[in-house]
């Protein structure tokens, strides 16, 4: 099981809007191994936004409310290379 931070959007409802680049250069949704790590990253994000407002880097009316976010458990699925799948063909 993994955890993700979801943001409530008007268009899509609750979705994971956070992403990161993997080793293959692909952008994938950001997930965390524990609920604690996900909450920690959300708290850091909110702190960063607050600091940007305090230093004038961000307008005070351009902030997020913590109620727009939630941390949820998600199922993780292992990817299998197509060549590794036995298609039942005899050699």
C-alpha positions as CSV (number, residue, x, y, z in Angstrom):
1,X,0.0,0.0,0.0
2,X,1.1,3.5,-0.7
3,X,-0.2,7.0,0.2
4,X,-0.9,10.1,-1.8
5,X,-1.9,13.7,-1.3
6,X,-5.0,14.6,-3.1
7,X,-6.3,18.0,-4.0
8,X,-10.0,18.8,-4.5
9,X,-10.5,20.4,-7.9
10,X,-13.6,21.9,-9.3
11,X,-13.3,19.9,-12.6
12,X,-12.1,16.5,-11.3
13,X,-13.0,16.3,-7.6
14,X,-10.3,14.6,-5.5
15,X,-7.2,13.8,-7.5
16,X,-3.4,13.5,-7.0
17,X,-2.1,16.6,-8.7
18,X,1.5,16.1,-7.5
19,X,4.0,14.4,-9.8
20,X,7.7,13.7,-10.1
21,X,10.1,12.5,-12.7
22,X,11.1,8.9,-12.5
23,X,14.5,7.3,-13.6
24,X,13.1,6.9,-17.2
25,X,12.3,10.6,-17.5
26,X,8.5,10.0,-17.2
27,X,6.3,12.1,-15.0
28,X,4.4,9.9,-12.5
29,X,2.1,10.6,-9.6
30,X,3.9,11.3,-6.4
31,X,3.2,8.6,-3.7
32,X,4.6,8.0,-0.3
33,X,5.4,4.7,1.6
34,X,3.7,5.9,4.8
35,X,0.8,8.0,5.8
36,X,3.2,10.0,8.0
37,X,5.4,10.9,5.1
38,X,2.5,12.1,3.0
39,X,1.2,14.3,5.9
40,X,4.7,15.6,6.4
41,X,5.1,16.6,2.7
42,X,1.6,18.3,2.8
43,X,2.6,20.3,5.9
44,X,5.9,21.3,4.2
45,X,3.9,22.4,1.1
46,X,1.5,24.5,3.2
47,X,4.5,26.0,5.1
48,X,6.2,26.9,1.8
49,X,3.1,28.7,0.5
50,X,2.7,30.6,3.7
51,X,6.4,31.7,3.6
52,X,5.9,32.8,0.0
53,X,3.0,35.1,1.1
54,X,5.0,36.4,4.1
55,X,8.0,37.3,1.8
56,X,5.9,38.8,-0.9
57,X,6.7,36.1,-3.5
58,X,3.0,35.2,-3.6
59,X,-0.1,37.3,-3.3
60,X,-2.1,36.8,-0.1
61,X,-5.2,35.9,-2.1
62,X,-3.3,33.2,-4.1
63,X,-3.1,30.5,-1.4
64,X,-4.5,27.1,-0.6
65,X,-6.7,26.2,2.3
66,X,-5.6,23.0,4.1
67,X,-9.2,21.7,3.7
68,X,-8.6,21.4,-0.1
69,X,-6.2,18.5,0.6
70,X,-6.4,15.0,2.0
71,X,-4.1,12.0,2.4
72,X,-5.4,8.7,1.2
73,X,-4.2,5.1,0.9
74,X,-4.0,3.8,-2.6
75,X,-3.4,0.3,-4.1
76,X,0.0,-0.1,-5.7
77,X,0.2,-2.2,-8.9
78,X,3.5,-3.6,-10.0
79,X,4.3,-3.1,-13.7
80,X,5.2,-6.2,-15.6
81,X,7.3,-6.0,-18.8
82,X,5.3,-7.5,-21.8
83,X,8.3,-9.8,-22.5
84,X,8.0,-11.3,-19.0
85,X,4.4,-12.5,-19.5
86,X,3.9,-16.1,-20.6
87,X,1.3,-16.0,-23.3
88,X,0.9,-19.8,-23.3
89,X,2.9,-20.3,-26.4
90,X,4.9,-23.5,-26.5
91,X,8.6,-23.1,-27.3
